Amino acid sequence: MGVESEHLGVLNVKVLGSGKRSVVLAHGFGADQSVWQYMLPYLVPHYKVIVFDMVFSGNVDPNHYDFDRYTSLSSYAGDLIAILDELEVEKCFYIGHSVSGMVGCLASIERPELFERLILLCASPRYLNDESYHGGFERGDVDRLYCAMKSDYAAWVSGFSPLAVGMDEPSMVKEFSRTMMNMKPEIALAAAKTIFESDMRSILCDVKTPCSIIQSGKDIVVPMAVPYHMQGSLGGKMNSVDILDGDGHLPQLTHPGLLLQALKQVLDVSNGELVPVANAN
């Protein structure tokens, strides 16, 4: 897929609301733009909200997934920049979940003028452990994950989804399983390898855009040491960490009210209020 105006159609870009400031919502692995469904009613009245599907998403025609190009997170950052340019966005708040947090960091290094603030939601620069860093996964863990995905993708999804959701909410597990199963297994495996094999720690010092790191209290994918590692490594000023009083890797799906409360400290809403979702924990 090239970097022409086709991005808006291929990646199912939608612009919602008509506020003066722009908020970009970028989902993570296994999800699609529907993962933001509980957030949108509280953001759209105040902002121009931009949502899209990452190219690995099951919502995107798999013919557009270039297995050679998307071996690097920089290619996803190129897609993000192309979307912003095509929409003529001058500056935005960027909320990047999971892998999309690092995608936003890379894009901000290349085009810092586009980003007012990065909001890194359950993001990690490195998932593999080493001697001086706890990323949450040993090499053997990741290799077994690849083998499980390759041998029986549906079985792997049924086991991984409840762990990622992190709470006993069958409807949420079903929703995340749905978007994961929409992905073609070979694309899911390739994307997983790109994510787990990447190491973005060395680029954090080049991120000068202010960052708000928001992390769930317990996340099987991102251990608690990671947000503080990022805070200490980022190159800009005014970087913060906010730990949500809720578990799971997808707080926008499972704890939208808690996440909205955290965003109140970051986003300048015209009337000063973001009303939490009634069923949020």
MARZA-729861 format. One line per 3 residues: their letters; for each residue y, x, z of C-alpha. Coordinates in nm, 2 decimals. Layout:
// MARZA-729861
A> Y:X:Z ~ ... .
This chain:
// MARZA-729861
MGV> 0.00:0.00:0.00 ~ 0.34:0.14:-0.10 ~ 0.66:0.12:0.09 .
ESE> 0.83:-0.13:-0.13 ~ 0.94:-0.49:-0.06 ~ 0.58:-0.60:-0.06 .
HLG> 0.56:-0.52:0.31 ~ 0.73:-0.85:0.40 ~ 0.46:-1.05:0.23 .
VLN> 0.16:-0.83:0.28 ~ 0.22:-0.80:0.66 ~ 0.31:-1.16:0.70 .
VKV> 0.66:-1.08:0.83 ~ 0.84:-1.38:0.99 ~ 1.20:-1.39:1.12 .
LGS> 1.25:-1.66:1.38 ~ 1.58:-1.76:1.55 ~ 1.93:-1.67:1.45 .
GKR> 2.06:-1.46:1.75 ~ 2.30:-1.17:1.69 ~ 2.05:-0.92:1.83 .
SVV> 1.71:-0.85:1.69 ~ 1.38:-0.82:1.88 ~ 1.08:-0.69:1.70 .
LAH> 0.73:-0.78:1.84 ~ 0.45:-0.55:1.73 ~ 0.09:-0.63:1.84 .
GFG> -0.19:-0.38:1.92 ~ -0.55:-0.32:1.81 ~ -0.77:-0.63:1.78 .
ADQ> -0.48:-0.88:1.79 ~ -0.24:-1.03:1.54 ~ 0.11:-1.18:1.57 .
SVW> -0.03:-1.49:1.74 ~ -0.07:-1.28:2.06 ~ 0.30:-1.34:2.11 .
QYM> 0.27:-1.72:2.09 ~ 0.36:-1.78:2.46 ~ 0.66:-1.55:2.44 .
LPY> 0.83:-1.69:2.14 ~ 0.97:-2.01:2.28 ~ 1.17:-1.81:2.54 .
LVP> 1.30:-1.54:2.30 ~ 1.37:-1.73:1.98 ~ 1.67:-1.94:2.13 .
HYK> 1.85:-1.61:2.21 ~ 1.74:-1.36:1.95 ~ 1.65:-1.30:1.59 .
VIV> 1.28:-1.24:1.65 ~ 1.08:-1.04:1.40 ~ 0.70:-1.07:1.41 .
FDM> 0.44:-0.93:1.17 ~ 0.08:-0.83:1.14 ~ -0.03:-0.47:1.16 .
VFS> -0.22:-0.37:0.84 ~ -0.56:-0.36:1.03 ~ -0.52:-0.72:1.15 .
GNV> -0.76:-0.98:1.02 ~ -0.46:-1.18:0.89 ~ -0.39:-0.91:0.63 .
DPN> -0.57:-0.89:0.30 ~ -0.82:-0.60:0.36 ~ -0.75:-0.47:0.02 .
HYD> -0.42:-0.34:0.15 ~ -0.59:-0.12:0.41 ~ -0.59:0.23:0.28 .
FDR> -0.86:0.42:0.47 ~ -0.70:0.76:0.38 ~ -0.34:0.67:0.45 .
YTS> -0.40:0.51:0.79 ~ -0.57:0.80:0.95 ~ -0.23:0.88:1.10 .
LSS> -0.01:0.67:1.33 ~ 0.28:0.80:1.12 ~ 0.17:0.57:0.84 .
YAG> 0.20:0.27:1.07 ~ 0.55:0.39:1.17 ~ 0.64:0.41:0.80 .
DLI> 0.54:0.04:0.76 ~ 0.76:-0.05:1.06 ~ 1.06:0.14:0.92 .
AIL> 1.01:-0.02:0.57 ~ 1.01:-0.37:0.73 ~ 1.33:-0.30:0.92 .
DEL> 1.50:-0.16:0.61 ~ 1.38:-0.45:0.39 ~ 1.52:-0.70:0.64 .
EVE> 1.84:-0.49:0.67 ~ 1.81:-0.46:1.05 ~ 2.08:-0.23:1.18 .
KCF> 1.95:-0.20:1.54 ~ 1.68:-0.37:1.74 ~ 1.49:-0.40:2.07 .
YIG> 1.14:-0.30:1.98 ~ 0.85:-0.43:2.19 ~ 0.53:-0.24:2.10 .
HSV> 0.20:-0.33:2.26 ~ -0.08:-0.08:2.30 ~ -0.10:0.14:1.99 .
SGM> 0.22:-0.01:1.86 ~ 0.41:0.15:2.15 ~ 0.34:0.50:1.99 .
VGC> 0.41:0.36:1.65 ~ 0.76:0.26:1.77 ~ 0.81:0.61:1.93 .
LAS> 0.73:0.78:1.60 ~ 0.96:0.55:1.41 ~ 1.24:0.61:1.66 .
IER> 1.21:0.98:1.60 ~ 1.25:0.94:1.23 ~ 1.52:0.67:1.24 .
PEL> 1.67:0.67:1.59 ~ 1.97:0.46:1.47 ~ 1.74:0.16:1.42 .
FER> 1.64:0.12:1.78 ~ 1.85:0.01:2.08 ~ 1.56:0.04:2.32 .
LIL> 1.18:0.08:2.30 ~ 0.97:-0.14:2.53 ~ 0.63:0.02:2.56 .
LCA> 0.38:-0.25:2.67 ~ 0.05:-0.11:2.80 ~ 0.10:0.18:2.57 .
SPR> -0.06:0.53:2.58 ~ 0.01:0.86:2.40 ~ -0.35:0.97:2.45 .
YLN> -0.67:0.79:2.55 ~ -0.90:1.08:2.60 ~ -0.91:1.28:2.92 .
DES> -0.86:1.65:2.94 ~ -0.84:1.90:3.22 ~ -0.48:1.82:3.32 .
YHG> -0.45:1.46:3.19 ~ -0.62:1.13:3.27 ~ -0.61:0.91:2.97 .
GFE> -0.90:0.69:3.08 ~ -1.18:0.78:2.85 ~ -1.43:1.07:2.82 .
RGD> -1.54:1.19:2.48 ~ -1.88:1.04:2.54 ~ -1.73:0.70:2.62 .
VDR> -1.54:0.70:2.29 ~ -1.84:0.82:2.09 ~ -2.05:0.54:2.24 .
LYC> -1.78:0.29:2.16 ~ -1.78:0.40:1.79 ~ -2.16:0.37:1.78 .
AMK> -2.15:0.02:1.93 ~ -1.89:-0.10:1.69 ~ -2.08:0.04:1.39 .
SDY> -2.42:-0.09:1.50 ~ -2.33:-0.45:1.60 ~ -1.96:-0.53:1.58 .
AAW> -1.99:-0.89:1.70 ~ -2.19:-0.78:2.01 ~ -1.93:-0.51:2.09 .
VSG> -1.65:-0.77:2.06 ~ -1.83:-1.00:2.30 ~ -1.86:-0.73:2.55 .
FSP> -1.51:-0.56:2.51 ~ -1.30:-0.88:2.49 ~ -1.34:-0.99:2.86 .
LAV> -1.29:-0.64:2.98 ~ -0.96:-0.61:2.78 ~ -0.84:-0.95:2.90 .
GMD> -0.92:-0.84:3.25 ~ -0.94:-1.18:3.42 ~ -1.17:-1.48:3.43 .
EPS> -0.99:-1.69:3.17 ~ -1.25:-1.80:2.91 ~ -0.98:-1.95:2.68 .
MVK> -0.80:-1.61:2.67 ~ -1.12:-1.42:2.61 ~ -1.20:-1.66:2.33 .
EFS> -0.86:-1.62:2.17 ~ -0.88:-1.24:2.18 ~ -1.24:-1.25:2.05 .
RTM> -1.12:-1.47:1.76 ~ -0.86:-1.22:1.64 ~ -1.10:-0.93:1.69 .
MNM> -1.37:-1.10:1.49 ~ -1.11:-1.17:1.21 ~ -1.10:-0.79:1.15 .
KPE> -1.35:-0.65:0.90 ~ -1.58:-0.43:1.11 ~ -1.52:-0.12:0.89 .
IAL> -1.15:-0.15:0.92 ~ -1.17:-0.21:1.30 ~ -1.38:0.11:1.33 .
AAA> -1.15:0.31:1.12 ~ -0.84:0.19:1.31 ~ -1.02:0.25:1.64 .
KTI> -1.09:0.61:1.54 ~ -0.73:0.67:1.44 ~ -0.61:0.54:1.77 .
FES> -0.86:0.71:2.00 ~ -0.84:1.05:1.82 ~ -0.46:1.06:1.82 .
DMR> -0.26:1.26:2.07 ~ 0.11:1.17:2.08 ~ 0.19:1.36:2.40 .
SIL> 0.37:1.64:2.22 ~ 0.61:1.40:2.04 ~ 0.73:1.22:2.35 .
CDV> 1.00:1.48:2.42 ~ 1.15:1.40:2.08 ~ 1.19:1.03:2.17 .
KTP> 1.56:1.01:2.26 ~ 1.58:0.63:2.24 ~ 1.58:0.47:2.60 .
CSI> 1.24:0.34:2.69 ~ 1.12:0.07:2.92 ~ 0.75:0.11:3.00 .
IQS> 0.58:-0.21:3.12 ~ 0.22:-0.18:3.24 ~ -0.03:-0.42:3.39 .
GKD> -0.14:-0.34:3.75 ~ -0.50:-0.29:3.63 ~ -0.58:-0.21:3.27 .
IVV> -0.92:-0.09:3.15 ~ -0.76:0.07:2.85 ~ -0.46:0.24:3.02 .
PMA> -0.49:0.39:3.37 ~ -0.20:0.39:3.61 ~ -0.12:0.76:3.56 .
VPY> -0.03:0.71:3.20 ~ 0.30:0.52:3.23 ~ 0.43:0.78:3.47 .
HMQ> 0.32:1.06:3.25 ~ 0.52:0.90:2.96 ~ 0.82:0.85:3.18 .
GSL> 0.83:1.22:3.28 ~ 0.77:1.34:2.92 ~ 1.01:1.12:2.72 .
GGK> 1.31:1.31:2.59 ~ 1.58:1.05:2.64 ~ 1.76:0.92:2.95 .
MNS> 1.73:0.59:3.13 ~ 1.36:0.55:3.10 ~ 1.19:0.31:3.34 .
VDI> 0.85:0.20:3.45 ~ 0.77:-0.16:3.56 ~ 0.42:-0.24:3.69 .
LDG> 0.33:-0.61:3.65 ~ 0.16:-0.79:3.94 ~ -0.13:-0.89:3.71 .
DGH> -0.43:-0.74:3.54 ~ -0.55:-0.69:3.19 ~ -0.45:-0.52:2.87 .
LPQ> -0.28:-0.82:2.71 ~ -0.01:-0.95:2.95 ~ 0.18:-1.13:2.67 .
LTH> -0.13:-1.35:2.64 ~ -0.25:-1.37:3.00 ~ 0.07:-1.32:3.21 .
PGL> 0.36:-1.43:2.98 ~ 0.57:-1.54:3.28 ~ 0.54:-1.20:3.45 .
LLQ> 0.62:-1.02:3.13 ~ 0.92:-1.24:3.07 ~ 1.05:-1.17:3.42 .
ALK> 1.02:-0.79:3.34 ~ 1.20:-0.83:3.01 ~ 1.49:-1.00:3.19 .
QVL> 1.58:-0.66:3.32 ~ 1.58:-0.52:2.97 ~ 1.70:-0.78:2.73 .
DVS> 2.05:-0.91:2.74 ~ 2.00:-1.29:2.70 ~ 2.32:-1.48:2.63 .
NGE> 2.28:-1.73:2.92 ~ 2.12:-1.47:3.15 ~ 1.80:-1.66:3.20 .
LVP> 1.45:-1.64:3.06 ~ 1.25:-1.93:3.21 ~ 0.89:-1.82:3.29 .
VAN> 0.60:-2.01:3.14 ~ 0.48:-2.28:3.36 ~ 0.11:-2.18:3.36 .
AN> 0.18:-1.81:3.41 ~ 0.02:-1.63:3.70 .
